[in-house]
């Protein structure tokens, strides 16, 4: 049976005025005494003032819309919302907040790709039915733009991915190749390549709400993005890295 | 495939927990934009794992655990890199400008002081003092011994003590 603490003792503990031995004893009792825990919590004089400040956060406009999360494209990042829309939704505070959090830097190519990819839905890739002829033509154009040979065979037999097409996009005036796939569930997946001087080990992250792996080696930057379990994404990135 | 009822329950629980998740994300990262990303990523991850939901379980601690894991494993390194190129100041604008001047000053001071705590203390303050999860629940969510929770709280209390007194004073004046 653990000792019963009176209010003065609980106050002394919270004020740091208990001897280390007594404090340790009280903390040991706390492990299995829910009543003691509840009483101690009720003496936390900071709880109410801190709650009064933080309960006003966050502004509801900051929180994601569940409909978008579950069924459709991920909401575009804040900085892409028209300023007026933000103002309309969030009011004056929203405007201040939006201007504070608008990035003071350009998006990296990976972030830019992610913003674009977030607009892709199953329906974007589902109707694309490539033929060997169409794929060869697309990959020829991509190879020419990038100055390195890319062939559809390297991308046609990746586990769990169906090759859909290759497109030449651009980032800051340089070609950016996007190779699009559908996952087993039909989710849009993209592998992107551009030229870069940087070298970077593989980074696993979330960009625009999408699982992403990106890395750079041998004069090219690579990025694999889409709604796959991180472990699958990493395995695919390794396999892709080995073929490049 | 998870049944519709379970999915509906999960979504309702997520919507209810979102403000709390956001504040936890703010405490973890110290930044509002990272909190936004964490809420989004946590919601997506939880929806993917609807199969793990057991009937009648309180899902908030589970959401918080997912959120913390995403922060530690996926977002922290990225945000720390970004922070090197962006000016990072406590974002007091989040809490100011919403009521009378006196309350405003108090809110700004409290916010700044809490956000200036080391990450480990800030997170415990958020879970225990602000969200009211209790010491033992916080230890479970953060996967540390109870003693660690208590010592972080001691350190945080000594830095924040003046705010407890300030409230008492204000109430006494009324």
Boltz contact constraints between the chains, C-beta under 6 A:
constraints:
  - contact:
      token1: [A, 16]
      token2: [B, 154]
      max_distance: 6.0
  - contact:
      token1: [A, 27]
      token2: [B, 147]
      max_distance: 6.0
  - contact:
      token1: [A, 27]
      token2: [B, 150]
      max_distance: 6.0
  - contact:
      token1: [A, 31]
      token2: [B, 146]
      max_distance: 6.0
  - contact:
      token1: [A, 37]
      token2: [B, 134]
      max_distance: 6.0
  - contact:
      token1: [A, 37]
      token2: [B, 135]
      max_distance: 6.0
  - contact:
      token1: [A, 44]
      token2: [B, 129]
      max_distance: 6.0
  - contact:
      token1: [A, 45]
      token2: [B, 164]
      max_distance: 6.0
  - contact:
      token1: [A, 46]
      token2: [B, 129]
      max_distance: 6.0
  - contact:
      token1: [A, 46]
      token2: [B, 160]
      max_distance: 6.0
  - contact:
      token1: [A, 46]
      token2: [B, 164]
      max_distance: 6.0
  - contact:
      token1: [A, 47]
      token2: [B, 129]
      max_distance: 6.0
  - contact:
      token1: [A, 49]
      token2: [B, 163]
      max_distance: 6.0
  - contact:
      token1: [A, 49]
      token2: [B, 167]
      max_distance: 6.0
  - contact:
      token1: [A, 50]
      token2: [B, 129]
      max_distance: 6.0
  - contact:
      token1: [A, 50]
      token2: [B, 130]
      max_distance: 6.0
  - contact:
      token1: [A, 51]
      token2: [B, 130]
      max_distance: 6.0
  - contact:
      token1: [A, 53]
      token2: [B, 95]
      max_distance: 6.0
  - contact:
      token1: [A, 53]
      token2: [B, 107]
      max_distance: 6.0
  - contact:
      token1: [A, 53]
      token2: [B, 110]
      max_distance: 6.0
  - contact:
      token1: [A, 53]
      token2: [B, 111]
      max_distance: 6.0
  - contact:
      token1: [A, 54]
      token2: [B, 23]
      max_distance: 6.0
  - contact:
      token1: [A, 54]
      token2: [B, 130]
      max_distance: 6.0
  - contact:
      token1: [A, 57]
      token2: [B, 23]
      max_distance: 6.0
  - contact:
      token1: [A, 57]
      token2: [B, 94]
      max_distance: 6.0
  - contact:
      token1: [A, 58]
      token2: [B, 22]
      max_distance: 6.0
  - contact:
      token1: [A, 62]
      token2: [B, 36]
      max_distance: 6.0
  - contact:
      token1: [A, 63]
      token2: [B, 18]
      max_distance: 6.0
  - contact:
      token1: [A, 64]
      token2: [B, 40]
      max_distance: 6.0
  - contact:
      token1: [A, 66]
      token2: [B, 11]
      max_distance: 6.0
  - contact:
      token1: [A, 66]
      token2: [B, 15]
      max_distance: 6.0
  - contact:
      token1: [A, 69]
      token2: [B, 43]
      max_distance: 6.0
  - contact:
      token1: [A, 70]
      token2: [B, 47]
      max_distance: 6.0
  - contact:
      token1: [A, 96]
      token2: [B, 93]
      max_distance: 6.0
  - contact:
      token1: [A, 100]
      token2: [B, 93]
      max_distance: 6.0
  - contact:
      token1: [A, 101]
      token2: [B, 33]
      max_distance: 6.0
  - contact:
      token1: [A, 205]
      token2: [B, 74]
      max_distance: 6.0
  - contact:
      token1: [A, 205]
      token2: [B, 78]
      max_distance: 6.0
  - contact:
      token1: [A, 206]
      token2: [B, 41]
      max_distance: 6.0
  - contact:
      token1: [A, 206]
      token2: [B, 74]
      max_distance: 6.0
  - contact:
      token1: [A, 209]
      token2: [B, 40]
      max_distance: 6.0
